[in-house]
Structures are given as structure tokens and as C-alpha cells.
Amino acid sequence: MTCTEEYKEHIVYTFHAFCRVIIRNAMYTAVRTRNRKYKREISLDYLTDEKHYPFGTKDEYFKAPEPEKEYLLTICGDTVVFSNAPLVEALSRLSEQEREMLYMSFFKRIPQHEIARRYQCCRSTAGYHIRKAIRRLYEEMEGMAHEE
């Protein structure tokens, strides 16, 4: 069977169109996966934001804010400085693995699949452990708030 030049050109155009569709669908899949991940995960960025001081009518604008007490916690060989005592207390009540997973996920921004590889489990299991650790951290902080 001999192929004409026009038929070969048609095959090339068809293949290029097919490739564009595949690449576009892969992009949509990646966007959906990323959006699902962000819906599942809870960010701890709000704990590390800078403090906002209320406006005042007194002439205290040039006074430096009082330094807050700093709490040190060593996780994964790194020393992390916190200014929130209840958070440090709640983190210290978690297991070492839970602390490390939270640290790698939220402070070092390591993806879940790499955390899973480090702990020799699948990505969804690592995500489950991270969400469970966040839930326990929240419960610990709520419990400490009720104790006071």
C-alpha cells in the first residue's frame, strides 16, 4: 500500500492534535490533583505570621514592642523557635513521628510522597498521619485551653 504525500501529512497533523489533547488533559489532571491536595491539607502558616498590634491614640509608636519569650523545640535535628507556649506544649505531647511529619510538611514544605518514602508507606497513608497529627494537635491545644 503506497501512501501519498497528502495522506502522510494528514497522519502527522492528526498525531500532533492527539498529542495536544493528551498534554492538555494531563495539565487538567495535575491542576485537579493539586486543588484536591490543598482542600485536604490545613496550613499552619497562620501560626507563623507576624503579630499585628492594634492602633492606639497614645504616642507609643516609637516604642519597640516587648520581646516575647521564645521556646525552642528540636525536630528532625533542626531547632525551631516558637513564641506560643501552648503550641510547644501540644507539639511535645505528640509522638516523635507525628512531630516530624508535621515539621516536614508545614515548615520544610516537603511533599507527602517524599515524606511517605522516608517513612516507607504510601502517600495517602502519610497524608492520613499528617491530618491525624493536626487533629491531635488541635485537641491538645483545646484541652489545654479548657484546663486554664
C-alpha positions, 0 to 999 in steps of 0.5 A: 500500500503506497501512501501519498504525500497528502495522506502522510501529512494528514497522519502527522497533523492528526498525531500532533492534535492527539498529542495536544489533547493528551498534554492538555488533559494531563495539565487538567489532571495535575491542576485537579490533583493539586486543588484536591491536595490543598482542600485536604491539607490545613496550613499552619502558616497562620501560626507563623505570621507576624503579630499585628498590634492594634492602633492606639491614640497614645504616642507609643509608636516609637516604642519597640514592642516587648520581646516575647519569650521564645521556646525552642523545640528540636525536630528532625535535628533542626531547632525551631523557635516558637513564641506560643507556649501552648503550641510547644506544649501540644507539639511535645505531647505528640509522638516523635513521628507525628512531630516530624511529619508535621515539621516536614510538611508545614515548615520544610514544605516537603511533599507527602510522597517524599515524606511517605518514602522516608517513612516507607508507606504510601502517600495517602497513608502519610497524608492520613498521619499528617491530618491525624497529627493536626487533629491531635494537635488541635485537641491538645491545644483545646484541652489545654485551653479548657484546663486554664 
